[in-house]
Amino acid sequence: MGTDRLDEVLDATYDCLTRYGVRRTTMDDIATTMGVSRSAVYQYVRSKDDAFRRLAGRLHDRALARARQAAADAGAPHADRIRGVLAAKLGLVLELSGDSPHTAELLDDKARLFGGICTAFTSDLRHLLIALFTDAGTVGGVDPAEAADICVALVIGLESSTDARELLGPATDALLTGLLGTETRTASALAGPPAGTRYEGCHGDPVS
């Protein structure tokens, strides 16, 4: 299977998602967006549902890769590495909430098509956080798993805020100071992009 061609199918699927949503998108819509026949699309995906599952998987995999990169940065303080993991989760939500009211459908952990992908993504992030808190050490009475769950809950709470990007830094500063037992401060690189800048788009390029 040609990876580049599959990427074109998933890009077209995302474009259709922004216009019609999952339910109303058809294979004909995807084919028309690509400028090919429907039979050509079937060479790369089995169905519309398959196309949307692969699209959701690609976006979650990219966010997970960013989280793993942040967690593996041995030269950074544990607090910064934890923030990087949390920023990857929040960044995915901000990315998918900006293009259209429909794109957030890919984040529905109760949806038949995407539930497993969303749940696995959050579980992977939780394991990264547990490992970081285990290595860093937490204050008495809080074990690493509890610390990880608290951090995930914080980001979930921020996801519905219009100021989520701006609040992530001070919120994690306060939380990590309590969980790690030492004062922490958000590094400027983790404060987020300037207002009006969107996270990496579906096609893999920064979009402003």
C-alpha angles and dihedrals in degrees: 000000000000108000093203092052092048089052088054090053091050092046089053090047090054091049090052091047092057090053105036111011125233099291098050097042115101133192087250089058091052092047093048091049089053093044093236138106122275090245089058090057090052089063089072106028130032096219145339089275090052090051092052093045090051090047093051090046092052094051094046091046091054091051091047090051089055090050093049091049091053093046092050095052096114091180093063127079115262090247092058091047091052091049089052091056091049092046090055091057094045091044092058091053093048090048093053096042095056107061102053142332087259101057093073087068086084089066096057105119090190095054118111093229101042107021095098093047093050093045093048091049093054091045091053091050090049091054091050090052094047090053092049094048090046090054095042097043124232133232118275116283096026118090122203094256091053091047090052092050091050091053093048090049090052093055093045088053092051094049093081094048121102088217095047096129093050094044097050094078100050092037093054091043091058094042097047092046087060097041098044096036094231131092112261132190130199113253112233091241090062096049090093133245122304118283112281094031116119128209123254109307130227092270091058098251127111110259124203 
